[in-house]
């Protein structure tokens, strides 16, 4: 046997790679032992050491084992192209992780004073945070660019407060469901909702309604409703009463539903 071969135990200690990992690399065909004796003991050469160094380096850069397997077997490896593609993928992953962190941060903020939140309301808010960019694109098909920019340019603290206010209002709407939509309690909720919407959009109610074309229809995936069908009908009726009182003529309903 070649004296320069290392037993799997020695190789494991030298490279700080577990024996279990070395067994797995053998199974998937990315790094096989240089020699296996009659007792099944595995040994690795200096060349195997270099191969493992490549594997560890590429893993550190985020390459998958399948990609690493292809790369270390390629004679003419375009390293620059591979690294550029990997950098692109890592930036995308970074952006996704940052979005997840922001969403979790906002979710925790919403829970601060609301120990128990209706699940449909909570899921709707999280879905909204996840799809903010797509929602922005949708709004750009209806409103002017400067209007949309204003809607989505709030500071992080301000945005959290807006989300919290909508959460509390939506919770109140559910609590008052079945109460006469003409009642002062329900109409006060509508007033608060309209005021908050005006604050978020930077537009008066009459201007908002006028901007929404007759044929507009919200995408149910981008804008999921926290309300049941029955609750939606009730809320819509309450909005209609409010708009009539204000003398606002609507193209579609104020909530954007047809």
C-alpha positions in Angstrom: 0.0 0.0 0.0 1.2 3.5 -0.9 2.8 5.0 2.3 1.3 8.4 1.3 -2.2 7.2 1.8 -4.2 8.4 4.8 -6.8 6.3 6.6 -10.3 7.7 6.7 -9.7 8.6 10.3 -6.5 10.5 9.6 -8.0 12.1 6.6 -11.0 13.2 8.6 -8.9 14.8 11.3 -6.6 16.5 8.9 -9.4 18.0 6.8 -11.8 18.6 9.7 -14.4 16.7 7.8 -16.5 14.1 9.5 -16.2 10.5 8.6 -20.0 10.5 8.0 -19.5 13.3 5.4 -16.7 11.4 3.7 -18.9 8.3 3.4 -21.7 10.5 1.9 -19.3 12.1 -0.6 -18.4 8.5 -1.6 -22.1 7.5 -2.0 -22.9 10.5 -4.3 -19.7 10.0 -6.3 -18.1 13.4 -5.6 -15.1 12.0 -3.7 -14.3 8.3 -3.6 -11.5 6.7 -1.6 -8.2 6.2 -3.4 -8.0 2.7 -2.0 -10.2 0.2 -0.1 -8.4 -2.8 1.5 -9.8 -6.3 1.9 -11.4 -5.4 5.2 -13.3 -2.5 3.6 -11.1 0.2 5.2 -10.9 3.4 3.1 -7.7 5.3 2.4 -7.2 8.7 0.7 -4.3 10.1 -1.3 -2.8 13.6 -1.6 -4.8 14.0 -4.8 -8.0 13.3 -2.9 -6.9 15.9 -0.4 -6.7 18.5 -3.2 -10.1 17.4 -4.5 -11.7 17.8 -1.0 -10.1 21.3 -0.7 -11.9 22.2 -4.0 -15.2 20.8 -2.7 -15.0 22.7 0.6 -14.1 25.9 -1.1 -16.9 25.6 -3.6 -19.4 24.7 -0.8 -18.3 27.8 1.0 -19.2 29.8 -2.1 -22.7 28.3 -2.0 -22.4 25.8 -4.9 -24.6 22.7 -4.6 -22.9 19.3 -4.4 -24.3 18.4 -7.8 -22.8 21.6 -9.3 -19.5 20.9 -7.6 -19.4 17.4 -8.9 -19.8 18.7 -12.5 -17.2 21.5 -12.0 -14.4 19.3 -10.6 -14.8 16.9 -13.4 -14.7 19.6 -16.1 -11.4 20.0 -17.9 -12.0 23.5 -19.2 -13.8 25.1 -16.3 -15.0 28.7 -17.0 -14.4 29.8 -13.4 -15.3 33.4 -14.0 -18.7 32.5 -15.5 -19.4 30.1 -12.7 -18.6 32.6 -10.0 -20.7 35.3 -11.7 -23.7 33.0 -11.9 -23.2 32.0 -8.3 -22.9 35.6 -7.1 -26.2 36.4 -8.9 -27.9 33.5 -7.1 -26.4 34.4 -3.7 -27.6 38.0 -4.1 -31.1 36.7 -4.9 -31.0 34.5 -1.8 -29.7 37.5 0.3 -32.6 39.6 -0.9 -35.1 36.8 -0.1 -33.6 36.4 3.4 -33.7 40.2 4.0 -37.4 40.2 3.0 -38.1 37.3 5.4 -36.3 39.2 8.2 -38.3 42.3 7.5 -41.6 40.4 7.4 -40.8 38.6 10.7 -39.9 42.0 12.2 -43.2 43.5 11.1 -45.1 40.4 12.3 -43.6 40.6 15.8 -44.4 44.4 15.9 -48.0 43.6 15.0 -48.2 41.1 17.8 -46.8 43.5 20.4 -50.2 44.7 21.7 -52.3 42.0 20.1 -51.7 38.7 21.8 -54.5 37.0 19.9 -55.0 37.9 16.2 -57.5 36.4 13.9 -55.6 34.0 11.7 -57.2 35.2 8.4 -56.2 38.8 9.2 -52.7 37.9 10.1 -52.1 35.7 7.0 -53.5 38.5 4.8 -51.1 41.0 6.3 -48.1 38.7 5.9 -49.2 37.9 2.3 -49.3 41.7 1.7 -45.8 42.1 3.0 -44.5 39.3 0.8 -46.1 40.7 -2.4 -45.4 44.4 -1.9 -43.5 44.8 -5.2 -46.2 43.0 -7.2 -48.9 45.1 -5.6 -46.9 48.2 -6.4 -46.8 47.2 -10.1 -50.6 46.6 -10.0 -51.2 50.1 -8.5 -49.1 51.6 -11.3 -51.7 50.4 -13.8 -54.3 52.6 -12.1 -52.6 55.6 -10.4 -49.9 58.0 -11.5 -46.3 57.0 -10.8 -45.8 59.8 -8.2 -48.9 58.7 -6.4 -47.7 55.1 -6.2 -44.3 56.2 -5.1 -45.8 58.1 -2.2 -47.9 55.1 -1.2 -44.8 52.9 -1.0 -42.2 55.4 0.4 -43.1 55.4 4.1 -40.4 54.9 6.7 -40.2 51.4 8.2 -41.6 52.7 11.5 -44.5 54.5 9.7 -45.2 51.4 7.7 -45.4 49.3 10.8 -47.8 51.7 12.4 -50.0 51.7 9.3 -50.1 47.9 9.2 -50.9 47.9 12.9 -53.8 50.4 12.4 -55.2 48.3 9.6 -54.9 45.2 11.7 -56.8 46.8 14.6 -59.5 48.3 12.2 -60.0 45.0 10.5 -60.3 43.2 13.8 -63.0 45.8 14.9 -64.9 45.2 11.6 -65.1 41.5 12.4 -66.2 42.3 15.9 -69.0 44.5 14.7 -70.1 42.1 12.0 -74.0 41.8 11.9 -74.4 45.2 13.5 -76.5 47.5 11.4 -74.1 49.0 8.8 -75.9 52.4 9.3 -75.1 52.4 13.0 -72.8 55.1 14.4 -70.3 52.4 15.6 -69.9 50.9 12.1 -69.9 54.2 10.3 -67.2 55.4 12.7 -65.1 52.4 11.7 -65.6 53.3 8.0 -64.5 56.9 8.8 -61.3 55.7 10.4 -60.6 53.3 7.5 -61.1 56.1 5.0 -58.9 58.5 7.0 -56.1 55.9 7.2 -56.4 55.1 3.5 -56.2 58.8 2.7 -53.1 59.1 4.9 -51.4 56.1 3.2 -52.2 57.2 -0.4 -51.9 60.9 0.1 -55.2 61.4 -1.8 -58.6 62.6 -0.8 -61.5 60.0 -0.9 -63.2 61.8 -3.8 -59.9 61.8 -5.8 -59.3 58.1 -4.9 -62.7 57.0 -6.1 -62.4 59.1 -9.3 -59.0 57.5 -10.1 -60.4 53.9 -10.0 -61.8 53.0 -13.4 -65.1 51.2 -13.8 -63.5 48.0 -15.1 -61.0 47.6 -12.3 -60.9 44.3 -10.5 -58.5 43.4 -7.7 -56.3 40.3 -8.1 -57.5 38.0 -5.4 -54.0 36.5 -5.1 -52.3 39.9 -4.7 -55.1 41.3 -2.5 -56.5 38.5 -0.4 -59.5 39.5 1.8 -59.4 38.9 5.5 -63.2 38.8 5.4 -65.6 36.0 4.6 -68.0 36.5 1.7 -70.8 37.5 4.1 -68.5 39.9 5.9 -67.4 41.4 2.6 -71.0 42.1 1.6 -71.7 43.7 5.0 -68.5 45.9 4.8 -69.3 46.9 1.2 -72.8 47.9 2.3 -71.4 50.0 5.1 -69.0 51.7 2.6 -71.8 52.4 0.2 -73.8 54.1 3.0 -70.8 56.2 3.9 -70.1 57.3 0.3 -73.7 58.3 -0.2 -73.6 60.4 2.9 -70.5 62.1 1.7 -72.0 62.6 -1.8 -69.2 60.7 -3.4 -70.1 59.1 -6.7 -68.2 55.8 -7.1 -67.1 54.0 -10.3 -66.8 50.7 -8.6 -67.0 50.0 -4.9 -64.5 51.8 -2.7 -62.9 48.6 -1.6 -62.0 47.8 -5.2 -64.3 44.8 -5.5 -66.8 44.5 -8.3 
